[in-house]
């Protein structure tokens, strides 16, 4: 069967929809941590080194608006604010896990390729200096 | 067992690595189409309405450099240029399919929520006008 493909506006692409929901500046990292369970705001701030209080709060608010995460306040001596994947956000967990696995393998693959390149260029240097040596002896 | 979470630099997040590979301007749409099989350049250009020749070519080149897609030239009366997911790119296919499914459901969910909002505000309007009517009668 021949697949008939119809043009699609970029904003209608469902892969892009998902990418947009999870790809904000700090969102991938936040979701990477939250996929394993709830985290307190302070801890999340420590885990996402480099994110300012303001930006992290914005990113969390966007994820909350999209219905991906839930903010739970527990009153007490000090107010406890905790974030977790919402019930709907849980449906993202398998995608996040696959992405984490794929990304780790991709980085590994790149590192191996870089090492091979280094070895090849070291071997090439060796051959060059050998040729030079032989030329000097003639 | 308590999960011990260590801080991670944003650039080390494996979810971000994957998101970066697939999230370029036109890449999600290109990959959305390519996950179902090879496509000729001209067809890809038609499918990604709005992408300029230059930008589409750049995006394809980046995916090629990352080893995700393969460019195959077949000489003939007119040169045939076809793109497909590489063997490594095929490992992305399950993620792309899940993302497409999730994205479609997310859009649907948003549309349902918007309809419910419309219905609620229509109901609220009705009640307001009923109250107004009753006040007039007093």
Interface residues (C-beta under 8 A of the other chain):
Chain A: X3 X5 X6 X7 X8 X9 X10 X13 X14 X15 X16 X17 X18 X19 X21 X22 X23 X25 X26 X28 X29 X31 X32 X33 X36 X37 X39 X43 X46 X47 X48 X49 X50 X51 X66 X67 X88 X91 X92 X94 X95 X96 X98 X99 X100 X101 X102 X103 X104 X105 X106 X107 X109
Chain B: X3 X5 X6 X7 X8 X9 X10 X13 X14 X15 X16 X17 X18 X19 X21 X22 X23 X25 X26 X28 X29 X31 X32 X33 X36 X37 X39 X43 X46 X47 X48 X49 X50 X51 X66 X67 X88 X91 X92 X94 X95 X96 X98 X99 X100 X101 X102 X103 X104 X105 X106 X107 X109
